[in-house]
Amino acid sequence: MPKDHPAPGFSVPVLAGAARPGLCTDCGVSRMGDGRACGQACQFIQPDYASAEHRVHGRVADPSLGDEAFFGVTLAMQRLRLDPPADGAQWSGITTALAADLLRRGKVDAVLAVRADPHDRWRPEPVIVTDPAALAQCRGMRMGYAPTLAALEPAAAAGHKRIAVIGIPCQVYALRAIEATLGFRRIYVIGTPCSDNSTTESFHAFLALLDPKPETISYLEFRADYRVEMRFDDGRPAKFVPFLKLPISKLPSDFFPMTCKTCVDYTNRLADITVGYMGGDGDQWVITRNHRGAEMLSGIADRLVERPLTDKGKRMGAVKGFLANTARAAGGLPLRAMPDWARPIVAFLQPRIGPRGLEFARARVEMKAIETILHLRRAHPARIKNMVPDHVWRVAARYGLLPTPQETRRD
């Protein structure tokens, strides 16, 4: 369907302006007004998570509560799946189900989300959704920058007073920084975790390394069982590739941008509710953070199946190995490649004795903290004292990464 004829229930905003150079994920704020809000809103300048958590959730994450040290303020944490699963969903469809329910119940007038660009299924296109049924087109994974927050001004201009936003962490941090100035009566925030992104063009190149017919790949997911799953629209059965057999060494050094290598918020700490998969062990991992999150989840409770959270294996060995490889990469040295004979053995053992469930999620959070510090020390040493919040230093301290006097923020 051409872009100038959006589907019913959709509005495709015209996103003026452009992303700023440097550490920018094009969340959309630079495209709003004169763009000066970036200085206040950007996660990559001087994030203040403690103040933001207190403002959004009513309190700051408490490391003494165990997993709050890793995942942020938690009212409830569950392993859930939508039953029956939504057609075309990346997992079972909880994220879009939450948003659709808000529209059906009249809790919001519009939802800001992304759908696939009409000409490229992997490219994200920001949309303003007013019809619950239209959210079906927002299911699934996209790769590339999506200036979703630039749709805030068109949403307000259209008269929408209560909105929901589905966003990744860097978008949500910026939204929280400016939401009081936007004039909406109510904003619900549905967050998804995010650890790594790439340009849509680079992602197409990655797909071409995975399959001789990349144009037929209709679904791709990095699963919690240490495999990538691919599905195809040409009738072929799904294909599963162990992480260790991915052609990572063939990717250019800038495949993952520096913004993703220096992200300080994998779990979307400022969302009302975070819906991901890392701690779900095959299901979806849902962190309800405040009363708005609980209100949203209650609206679809009768469609959810809950299973006990799992917590298996030990993460420390895997994280230490990641630290060693990241230190080499951040220093410009080649990674130590695993011998070919060992790859099938390790690929067999990983899903059986490696960290799974919550331990898998903790490992991923620790890896992101380590990656952030090491890459900032190499590429932007002067920024580290302002960019790295306390919760990242606390997680990395377990592995001997501590701030130097020059890296300590002086408020």
C-alpha positions, 0 to 999 in steps of 0.5 A: 500500500503506498505511503500516501494511502495509509491503512484505515486507523493509521496516520503516517506523520510527516517527520521533518528535520533530521537526526543529529550527528554523533551519539544519536539514535534518532528518537525523534526529538531532534525533529520536533520544533527547533530540536533544542530539547535534545540537550535535556532529553538525550540519554547520551548526554547526561542521563539522570535515571534516579530522578526520572525513576522517582518521577515516573514510578514514585521511587528509585530502583533498590539494589537491595531488592535483588533483581531491581539492581539489574532490571529496575523498579519492579512491581511484579515480574512474570512469565506470560504468553498470550493465548491464543497467540496473535497472528504475525507476532514476534512472540505471542503478541502481548505488546500490541495487545496492551495497546489495542486494549487501551484503544478499545476501552477508551483509555487512549485516543491514539497509540504511537508505534511503528509498522513495517515500511510499505516497501521494506518489511524490515524498515520501521515506519512511525505511525499514529494508530487510532483503530485497535485492529490496525495494531496488527500491522505493528507486530513483529521486529524491525531493524533501523532507526525510527523517529517515533517521538517526532509523531508527538506533535502531529498527535497533539495537532490531531487533537489526541489528549490521551496517548500510549507510546510503544518505544525502546529505551532511548526513546522512552528516556527522551519521552520522560524528559519532555512529557510534562511539556507536551500537553497530553492529559495522560501518557501510557508507556509500553516499553520493549527491551533493546540491546542492539540495533543497526541500520536497515541497510546493514541488516539486509547485508546480515540476512544475506549472510544467513541465507541464499534467499534473504528476500524470503526471510519473513521473521528473525529472532535471537532466542533465549535458547542460544539460537537464531530462528528464521522463518520464510515466506516461500514455504520452507520450514523454519531454520535455527542457527546457533549463536556460535555459528552466526557469521559475526566475524564477517560483519563490518565493525560499525554494524552495531553503532556506537550508540548501541555499544554504549546503551545504559538501559537494556530493560527500559527502566522508565516504561510503565511496563516492559515486555520482552523475552530474555527472562521468559525462557521461551515465553514473554518476560513482563515487568510491571513497574507502576500502577499504570503498568498494572492497569494495562496488564489487567485489561488483557489478564483473561487472555494471558497464561502464566508459568513460573519464572525460571532461573538456571545455570551460572552466568559468570563464566559467560560474562567473563568471556564476553568481557575479555572479547569486548576488551580486545575489540574495544582496543582494536584487536581481533577477537579470539575465534573459537576453533571450528571443532569446538563450536558444535560442542559448545552450541550443544552445551549452551542451552543445557548448562548455560544461564537460562531464564532470569540468569540469562537476563542478568547476564545480558544486562551485565554484558551491556554494562561492560560493553558500555564502559569499555567502548566509552573508554576507547571512543569517548573517554570524556563523556563517561563521567556524565553518560554512565549512571550509577546502576550501570557501575554497580552491575559492572563492579562485580567484574572489576570495572570501577570508575576512576576519579576522572570518570566519577560524576561530580554533581 
